[in-house]
Amino acid sequence: MPAHAQPGLHREARTVGRFFLEAAGAVALLAASTIYAHNARLSPGTDLYTAVQLMPVIPVWLLLLSFLRHYLRIDELQRLMFLQSIALTAGLIVGIAWSWPAIRRAFGLQPELPGMWEIYFSVLFVAVSAFMTKIRTPR
């Protein structure tokens, strides 16, 4: 491998690593704030209750911001592959979300964390997007 190709590989690894850390941080904040909002013992209708219930909104937008920042850092071919991985991930989530109620009714299953699909979606979204971007990058 030529010596001039090495810096590009390091830049790409740093870019993907930065994206993964930013997105994983947003997902961790989303998980923590969602779990806290679901388990907070506050009286509905109070200002504190409203603020706690709105806490997960901030990490959702931070996650979207991390995707946008990554998208703007990469070149055109990587953008195409990144958007393809996002489409694949969204398709997987739609399939799971639409089929889960039927599977749950058929087998009498209960969801592990009721009402927390946003966390499942976020974790899968970040993992598949980062993984697909990495494996589809031309060498």
C-alpha positions in Angstrom: 0.0 0.0 0.0 1.4 3.4 -0.9 2.4 5.7 1.9 0.1 8.4 0.7 -3.0 6.2 1.1 -2.4 5.7 4.9 -3.5 9.2 6.1 -6.9 8.8 4.3 -7.5 5.5 6.1 -6.7 7.1 9.4 -9.0 10.0 8.6 -11.8 7.7 7.7 -11.3 5.7 10.9 -11.4 8.9 13.0 -14.5 10.1 11.1 -16.4 6.8 11.7 -15.1 6.6 15.3 -16.2 10.2 16.0 -19.7 9.5 14.5 -20.0 6.3 16.6 -19.0 8.0 19.8 -21.3 11.0 19.2 -24.3 8.8 18.2 -23.6 6.3 21.1 -23.5 9.2 23.6 -26.8 10.5 22.3 -28.4 7.0 22.5 -27.1 6.6 26.1 -28.6 9.9 27.0 -31.8 8.9 25.3 -31.9 5.6 27.2 -31.2 7.2 30.5 -33.8 10.0 30.0 -36.5 7.7 28.7 -36.1 5.2 31.5 -36.1 8.1 34.1 -39.2 9.6 32.4 -41.0 6.3 32.5 -40.2 5.6 36.1 -40.4 9.1 37.6 -42.9 9.3 40.4 -44.2 12.7 39.7 -47.7 14.2 39.7 -49.0 14.6 36.1 -49.8 18.2 35.2 -47.0 19.7 37.2 -44.2 21.7 35.5 -41.6 19.2 36.7 -43.5 16.3 35.3 -43.8 18.0 31.9 -40.0 18.8 31.9 -39.1 15.2 32.8 -41.4 13.8 30.1 -39.8 16.1 27.5 -36.2 15.2 28.5 -35.9 12.4 25.8 -36.6 15.0 23.1 -33.1 16.6 23.5 -31.1 13.3 22.9 -33.3 12.5 19.9 -32.2 15.7 18.2 -28.6 15.2 19.3 -28.7 11.8 17.6 -30.0 13.4 14.4 -27.3 16.1 14.7 -24.6 13.5 15.0 -25.9 11.8 11.8 -25.9 15.2 10.0 -22.4 16.0 11.2 -21.1 12.7 10.0 -22.9 13.1 6.7 -21.2 16.5 6.1 -17.7 15.1 7.0 -17.7 12.3 4.5 -17.2 12.3 0.7 -19.9 11.7 -1.9 -19.4 7.9 -2.3 -19.5 7.4 1.5 -22.6 9.6 1.7 -24.3 7.3 -0.8 -23.3 4.3 1.2 -24.3 6.0 4.5 -27.8 6.8 3.1 -28.2 3.3 1.9 -27.3 1.9 5.3 -29.8 4.4 6.9 -32.5 3.1 4.5 -31.7 -0.5 5.3 -31.9 0.2 9.0 -35.1 2.1 8.7 -36.6 -0.8 6.7 -35.5 -3.3 9.4 -37.1 -1.2 12.1 -40.4 -0.7 10.1 -40.5 -4.5 9.6 -40.0 -5.2 13.3 -42.4 -2.5 14.4 -45.2 -3.6 12.0 -44.8 -7.3 12.7 -44.2 -7.2 16.4 -47.9 -6.7 17.4 -49.0 -9.7 15.4 -46.2 -11.9 16.8 -46.9 -10.7 20.3 -50.7 -11.5 19.9 -50.0 -14.9 18.3 -47.6 -16.1 21.0 -48.9 -14.1 24.0 -45.6 -12.2 24.4 -45.2 -8.9 26.2 -42.6 -6.3 25.2 -39.6 -6.2 27.5 -39.7 -2.4 27.9 -43.2 -1.2 27.0 -43.3 2.1 25.1 -39.5 2.3 24.6 -39.2 1.5 20.8 -37.3 4.7 20.4 -34.4 3.2 22.3 -34.4 0.0 20.3 -34.7 2.0 17.1 -31.8 4.3 18.1 -29.4 1.5 19.1 -30.1 -0.6 16.0 -30.0 2.6 13.8 -26.6 3.6 15.1 -25.1 0.1 15.1 -26.3 -0.9 11.6 -25.4 2.5 10.1 -21.9 2.5 11.5 -21.4 -1.2 10.7 -22.7 -0.9 7.1 -20.7 2.3 6.5 -17.5 0.5 7.7 -18.0 -2.8 5.7 -19.1 -1.1 2.5 -16.2 1.4 2.3 -14.1 0.6 -0.7 -10.5 -0.4 0.1 
